[in-house]
Amino acid sequence: MKLSTIDKKSFLIGMVLGDGYLKRGKNAVHYNIVCTHNPEQYDYLIWKMEILKQNLTKNYWVGTKKSRLAGKAIHKGNVGKEYLMYYATLGTHPLCTQIYKEMYIDGTKKVTKSILNQLTPIGLAVWYMDDGSLSYRKNPNGSIKSRNVTLHIQGFDYESQLNIVEYFKETWGIETRLHKTRDKYKLWMNTPNSIKFLKIVAPYVNEVPCMRYKIDLKYQKKSVELLDQKVNLSN
């Protein structure tokens, strides 16, 4: 997939907002990007790196490591457990350095309006596939009551989180709110706004089979236009 100049930067920003991080080697001039996924998301990891290979640099490396979950992923059932993870590292590139200078203030990742305004649909899709989820609230009879997209933004400071809320409203007309869980905030969308968001990202999510569950609305009696035609991935 060949990307425009704008989409190249958006793609990387989406990764940094999600599971990716930027680093620079001791003697390196520029930064590179590293991302880590579990084995079930290996194909998605390779999808990202192949796109970067086609558009930025021909070099990337994939390896495995055992890792303990940290931060937002920790709960009582997995404290201290080790998991096999795949990680990928892209070769250094000036665009990674540019994004680092724009996003990191005193070594801390900040989400400014300037950064958010550089996101295009493909960058939103990468952010969602990295750090988003689609959940279902059920009625007592087991039928689905609502479908809700959540972006897991707990790792950002409160100012960054407010910037994200305002960005979605001002840029995409999507109403969101901060939902507090374990003293941290997630970004939550009701059903109409979740569908509006999924219509933006679905064309890219649909390209990654292991990520298609994130656009499965599970409607049984109707279909919703997420792609070029009406689809119901549950049927």
Beta strands, then each sheet from edge to edge (+ up, - down):
strand 1: 21-23
strand 2: 32-37
strand 3: 60-68
strand 4: 82-90
strand 5: 104-105
strand 6: 108-109
strand 7: 132-138
strand 8: 144-151
strand 9: 177-181
strand 10: 184-188
strand 11: 224-225
strand 12: 230-231
sheet 1: 1+ 2- 4+ 3-
sheet 2: 5+ 6-
sheet 3: 7+ 8- 10+ 9-
sheet 4: 11+ 12-
end
